[in-house]
Amino acid sequence: MRKPFLILLLVACCATLQAAKVYKPWENGRLTVSANHLYLVHENGTPFFWLGNTSWLMPERLNRDEVEYYLTREREMGYNVEQIQVLNAIPTFNIYGAQANDESFDFARFTREGDYGYWDHLDYIVDMAAANGIYIAMDCIWGSMIGKMDEKKAAKYGKFLGERYKDKPNIIWMIGGDIMGDKGTASWDALARAIKKADPGHVMTFHPRGRTTSAWWYNDREWLDFNMFQSGHRRYGQRNGDGDYTIKDNTEEDNWRYVEMSQERQPLHPVIDGEPSYEDIPQGLHDFSAPRWQDYDVRRYAYWAVFAGCFGHTYGHNSIMQFMRPGVLASFGAEKAWWDAMKDPGYQQMRYLKWLMLALPFTDRVADQSIVAGTNGERYDRVIATRGNDYLLAYNYSGKPMQIDLTKISGTKKNVWMMNPADGTLAYLGEYESKVTEFTLDGAYLRGSDRVLIAIDSQKQYIDKNATKLEEKW
């Protein structure tokens, strides 16, 4: 396959997308950290809500037609960040048999003019994502390969990546890759600094091992723009013999704790859950007969993380992250083809969280558990609350009655709605006095009864009282 054909194909695809008036977030300027150090925003102040997907093996397993189909569908479902593994092994090959690298880290050997090589295919992915208004979060090399990348090789690789992608508008850099931050520290630093030297215009983070946060190791690094944690795939009480367990017993599903742990560090950085429990993956990963995480689980992880203070969220699906298909050896008991997995409910429900957050003044928001009056519950009964100056949100997973302190925001009266995060529908409950009020939910206890309470100063018009569903935004 020659490059001229690829260029014509990309031009045709871009023309189709332009006709659809695709929102290109970087037209508001590059991403930067907000003044309060809690969010990513564009240079002109436009808020950025990260709605990511773990598309780890896209460069290795999808061909051009599949990349176009997948990224178009992602855009339609509201996703705006794809987390990918640039190199998942040494050597790494893609679906065309093109090789990316070897242990020499001499990438010039694999970028021959006139060949459609590994890096040309990655360029295509980046450009197709850009045509769909989507960022590519490049996890440069998976953490298990760190033993084969010393400081010298890391610096060489970082220079290659930074120079190749510095002019692309839709790049986010991810150092690490499912690894404890104290392993290979010098090499990760060398990689990050080499990229930043060549490309100072794109934001960067570190992707850590499950049940850890980058804030524990790299919070003071000059190259780190925001923190990332991986809340992981364990259920409450499930230890699986881990020798590096870093959290208290029976808190495994409490991803909101990582937000608090990350924000305790100075200097303060924005934070995100870059890898929570995946839809349709076995609880604990390794026992394929174990129950699988469902749509209501991935919703809980998303709303808990964002309401606790994250600037966005990354979704994951067992089949999508590895692009499972017939004839491919599956990991973690994946059974569905990736295109069928995109029909699963959790995959389609994440956009409602994005719509909700962008319907309100996003960057004025803070986590505030004092909104929940009285004694809050534990585990699944815990209500997570957040507010701006004139609105508050409370996520109730279990469906138990909750007491909400409406005095925490401005206004003598508050308009109140209940939102169903499974379908984005709104029910207007009425106008309430500014006081502590008990709200009873309309579903059975647990499993699909989760709801979001929305209260807004009655003088504000962020949501129409007659609206039955939030409107899509970006």
Disulfide bonds with the S-S distance in Angstrom:
none
